[in-house]
Amino acid sequence: NAGVTQTPKFQVLKTGQSMTLQCAQDMNHEYMSWYRQDPGMGLRLIHYSVGAGITDQGEVPNGYNVSRSTTEDFPLRLLSAAPSQTSVYFCASSYSMTGGTPNNEQFFGPGTRLTVL
Amino acid sequence: GENVEQHPSTLSVQEGDSAVIKCTYSDSASNYFPWYKQELGKGPQLIIDIRSNVGEKKDQRIAVTLNKTAKHFSLHITETQPEDSAVYFCAASSFVWRALTFGSGTRLQVQP
């Protein structure tokens, strides 16, 4: 298994540009999420999905859109990039249940470092 | 919502010494507490976790303790090695609200 993969690894955007950060997992996980990591602040949840066709907002959703058309993919769209969105973005996934018990163990991708000028 | 505080922000120990990192959480509904290790340029990697029906869990040199009454949990690393140097994050979540709320991280430096 490749696990959780993210592309690109690095990206530089100009203010106002749009782009999509890609995330894919090959573990058949139902739950997927996006976090951003800023210095000294840990990771904060942007959006999450409990299954194909279902998405919801996290702690810091403004300026981002997501969709979940398949179990494997969970892209994150920046609609109009702003310098405040300069950050490292991580995608994570997990099973919803394991052996009849809710499963919270999340696996993280390698991250995308985004700079907005 | 949940709030997780983590201390210290930096920790320097000599190789072979023990390291302890502490976290507190605010939401009594939280029942899952993982610890992640993040090396430079990589994503967080789960190293150990504990559920609220357990008070302590060990895995070789790593242990986690949980005090539900006081709402705090700690990571203990014994016999530290230079390869333990990394940023460590604690987190909390519940079975209902699966998203992880992270602490702000501890940079551990193990001096050879």
Interface residues (C-beta under 8 A of the other chain):
Chain A: V4 Y31 S33 Y35 G40 M41 G42 L43 R44 L45 Y48 V50 G58 E59 F90 A92 S94 S96 P102 N104 E105 Q106 F107 F108 G109 P110 G111
Chain B: G1 V4 Q6 S9 Y32 P34 Y36 G41 K42 G43 P44 Q45 L46 D49 F89 S93 F95 R98 A99 L100 T101 F102 G103 S104 G105
